[in-house]
């Protein structure tokens, strides 16, 4: 019976192996291809905030709205020393076309097997990621995980969280 269930979960793209990373733990150091075909490695961004927002499918209404929000706020993210990556199981070609079609200013990453998604506890069902956002702090630890996010409000909420934390650590001038 256990083998049958594991087989069914495998077909649906659900992984039961290992525990997903939780808030406060070291971030999973992945290497994924970007929309431009470049290899992106998380450890190259140590010292910066990193936003990983997982989305189901490029060029669908919710995913387009979410990408537009992040793209519209990208300069504000950069001002707070943050890099934004949209991640899905789409191919490099699909994410490249998606970015070009709308002129997005953020970087998209292809996670074709959903391995990075699963490492962060993002559900992958029938090859589609759930809409979750993972915020990694400059020390390369998972700061916050947002599950089932609203695509039109996610970017602003994450940006406000980073701004709030950054303001707590700014030295006071007299």
C-alpha positions in Angstrom: 0.0 0.0 0.0 2.8 2.4 0.9 4.5 1.8 -2.5 1.2 2.5 -4.3 0.7 5.8 -2.4 4.3 6.8 -3.1 3.8 6.0 -6.8 0.6 8.0 -7.0 2.4 11.0 -5.2 5.2 10.7 -7.7 2.9 10.8 -10.7 1.2 13.9 -9.1 4.6 15.5 -8.5 4.3 15.4 -4.7 7.5 14.6 -2.8 7.6 13.2 0.6 11.3 12.8 0.9 13.0 15.0 3.5 11.7 17.9 5.5 11.3 21.2 3.8 13.4 24.1 5.0 11.7 26.3 7.6 12.0 29.9 8.8 15.3 30.5 10.6 17.1 27.6 8.8 20.0 27.9 6.3 18.7 28.5 2.8 18.9 25.8 0.2 21.8 26.8 -2.1 20.4 26.0 -5.5 21.7 26.5 -9.1 19.0 27.2 -11.7 19.0 28.6 -15.2 17.6 32.0 -15.7 15.4 33.4 -18.5 18.6 34.4 -20.3 20.1 31.0 -20.0 22.6 31.9 -17.3 23.2 29.7 -14.3 22.1 31.5 -11.1 23.4 30.3 -7.7 21.9 31.5 -4.5 25.2 31.7 -2.6 26.3 34.4 -5.0 23.7 36.7 -3.4 24.9 36.4 0.2 24.8 39.8 1.8 21.6 40.7 0.0 17.9 40.0 0.7 16.6 37.4 -1.8 13.0 37.1 -2.7 12.0 33.7 -4.3 8.5 33.8 -5.4 7.1 30.6 -6.8 4.3 30.7 -9.3 2.3 28.0 -11.2 2.6 28.8 -14.9 4.0 31.7 -17.0 1.6 33.9 -18.9 -1.5 33.0 -16.9 -3.5 35.8 -15.3 -2.4 35.4 -11.7 1.2 34.8 -12.6 1.2 37.8 -14.9 -0.3 40.1 -12.3 2.3 38.9 -9.7 5.2 39.4 -12.1 3.9 42.9 -13.0 3.8 43.9 -9.3 7.3 42.7 -8.7 8.6 44.3 -11.9 6.9 47.6 -11.0 8.6 47.6 -7.6 12.0 46.3 -8.6 13.8 49.6 -8.1 12.3 49.8 -4.6 13.6 46.3 -3.9 17.1 47.2 -5.2 17.1 50.3 -2.9 16.7 47.9 0.1 19.5 45.6 -1.2 17.1 42.9 -2.4 17.1 40.7 -5.5 13.9 39.2 -6.8 13.5 35.9 -8.6 10.3 34.4 -10.0 10.6 30.6 -10.0 8.4 28.0 -11.8 8.7 24.6 -13.4 8.4 26.2 -16.8 11.3 25.8 -19.3 13.9 28.4 -19.9 12.3 29.1 -23.3 8.9 29.7 -21.7 10.1 32.0 -19.0 12.2 34.0 -21.6 9.1 34.5 -23.8 7.0 35.5 -20.8 9.6 38.1 -19.7 10.0 39.5 -23.2 6.2 39.6 -23.9 5.6 41.9 -21.0 9.0 43.6 -20.6 9.4 42.4 -17.0 12.4 43.7 -15.1 12.8 40.8 -12.7 14.7 37.6 -13.3 12.9 34.3 -13.8 14.4 30.9 -13.0 13.5 27.5 -14.4 13.1 24.7 -11.8 11.9 22.0 -14.3 11.8 19.1 -11.8 10.5 21.3 -8.9 13.5 20.4 -6.7 14.1 23.9 -5.4 10.4 24.3 -4.8 10.2 21.1 -2.8 13.3 22.0 -0.8 11.4 25.1 0.4 8.1 23.2 1.0 6.4 24.6 -2.0 3.8 22.0 -3.2 4.3 20.8 -6.8 1.2 19.1 -8.1 1.0 17.9 -11.7 4.1 20.0 -12.5 2.7 23.3 -11.1 4.1 25.1 -8.1 1.9 26.5 -5.4 2.0 30.3 -5.1 4.4 30.7 -2.2 7.1 33.3 -1.5 10.3 32.7 0.4 12.4 35.6 1.8 16.1 34.9 2.5 18.0 37.3 4.6 21.5 38.7 4.0 23.0 36.0 6.2 21.5 33.4 3.8 18.9 32.1 6.2 15.2 31.8 5.5 13.7 34.8 7.1 10.0 34.4 6.2 7.8 32.0 4.2 4.5 33.2 2.8 2.1 30.4 1.7 -0.8 30.8 -0.8 0.0 34.4 -1.5 -2.3 36.9 -3.2 -0.6 37.6 -6.6 -1.6 41.3 -6.6 -0.5 42.0 -3.0 2.6 39.8 -2.5 5.3 42.1 -3.8 4.2 45.1 -1.7 3.9 43.0 1.5 7.4 41.5 1.1 8.9 44.9 0.3 7.3 46.5 3.4 8.6 43.6 5.5 12.2 44.2 4.3 11.9 47.9 4.7 10.6 47.4 8.3 13.5 45.1 9.2 16.1 47.3 7.5 14.9 50.4 9.5 15.4 48.4 12.8 19.1 47.9 11.9 20.0 51.4 10.6 22.4 53.3 12.9 20.9 56.3 14.6 22.6 59.7 13.8 22.8 62.4 16.4 
